[in-house]
Amino acid sequence: MMMEALAVSMVLLIGITINATRAGDLVDYTPHLTSEEMEGKITASTFALQQPRCVFNKVVDPADVIWLVVALSEAVKSFKNPKTPGDLPYQSFAKNYFYMTLNTTVSNYPCPEKSDDIAILRVGSETECVVDLWRPDCNGPLPGPGPYRVRFLAINSTGVVVKESKWSDPITLIRGRNPDRIVAKPRRRRTETNVIITILSILSAILVAALIAAFIYKYSNICDKPMSADFVGIQDPTIVRYTTHQMHDRLSIK
C-alpha cells in the first residue's frame, strides 16, 4: 500500500511540475493588428499583424522557429500544441479549425526595431499554395469573416514547443457582399445638379440668340444705307476732259 501511495504521489508531483513548466512557457505578449496607418489593414480574406519584435529574442535559441497559429475564435479553448507543425496544415483548416504558418527564425524579428521598418505580417496573402499538400504551412486566404484569433509558438529542433504567446483578441474580417443580392440601380442626379444644368442651358440659348440678333442687325444696316451724293461714279477711261491754254486766252480777249 505504501508503494502504491508513493507511486501516486510521484505521478501527481510530475504532473504538477509539467503544468508549472507549461505555465512558465507562456510569454507575456498578445498578438495584435499592426499599429501602422495603412489601407487594407483588414480585408475580406487577410489581415495585417504587428511582427513580434523584441518578444522571443531573449527567451529562445537562435535555431528555434517561430510559428503563427491561426484559429477560429470559438475553437481556441480546444487547442492543443501539435506534435509537429505538419499536423495542422492550412489545407485542413475547414476540418481542424487551426493551421500553422509564417514560420521563421527569431533573427527575422530583430530587436530593437528600426524606426523606418514596416514590421507587419500579412496573414492570408498566398494564393498559389491553397491546394498544395506539399505546402502545409501555406499562408492562404482566410475563408470567411471569422472571427479569428492567433498566437505565436516557438518550436525547437526536436519539435517541442518551448515558448508561446497569448491568444490575440478576436479579429473579424470585412464581410463581402453576395453578388447575387446586388441590385444595379441607375444613379440619380441630385436636384441641385439638375437646376444648375437647366440654368446653364438657358443662359447658353440666350447667348446664342443674342449673337445671332447682333449679326443680323449689323449686316442689315449695311444693305439699307443710301448712296452718298459725293459718290463719284465710274467714268469711261477713253473720255478725257481738258481745256487748252488757247481757249482761256480767247475768252479773256473778248
Secondary structure as GFF3:
##gff-version 3
##sequence-region A 1 254
A	DSSP	alpha_helix	2	24	.	.	.	ID=ss1
A	DSSP	beta_strand	47	50	.	.	.	ID=ss2
A	DSSP	beta_strand	65	72	.	.	.	ID=ss3
A	DSSP	three_ten_helix	73	78	.	.	.	ID=ss4
A	DSSP	three_ten_helix	85	87	.	.	.	ID=ss5
A	DSSP	three_ten_helix	90	92	.	.	.	ID=ss6
A	DSSP	alpha_helix	93	96	.	.	.	ID=ss7
A	DSSP	beta_strand	98	105	.	.	.	ID=ss8
A	DSSP	three_ten_helix	106	108	.	.	.	ID=ss9
A	DSSP	beta_strand	120	123	.	.	.	ID=ss10
A	DSSP	beta_strand	148	155	.	.	.	ID=ss11
A	DSSP	beta_strand	161	164	.	.	.	ID=ss12
A	DSSP	three_ten_helix	179	181	.	.	.	ID=ss13
A	DSSP	alpha_helix	191	224	.	.	.	ID=ss14
A	DSSP	alpha_helix	245	253	.	.	.	ID=ss15
###
